Amino acid sequence: MRKITIIALHHKLQWRDTDAGDLESLLTKVLDADPSIELIAEEANKLSTTVGQGIAFRFNKPWANVDMLLHKTPSMRGFCALL
């Protein structure tokens, strides 16, 4: 059975982990515990690289950028995302 796990993060954390490496450690534990994970996907627009992308490479998993922005208007205060 396929499953999707969504982790909401600030883009700064995606790009540069905490000094303790908390995000890298968490993702490594998840992938070690469940080798059936087939893909790492995240919204990483305008980021040169991410912690998740590095983990995907290390575990030989495909990585994809998912643009979750549906539309943006000047009057909009935030972004709309469809999950």
Secondary structure, 3 states (H helix, E strand, C coil): CCCCCCCCCCHHHHHCCCCCCHHHHHHHHHHHHCCCCCCEEECCCCCCCCHHHHHHHHCCCCEEECCCCCCCCCCCCCCCCCC
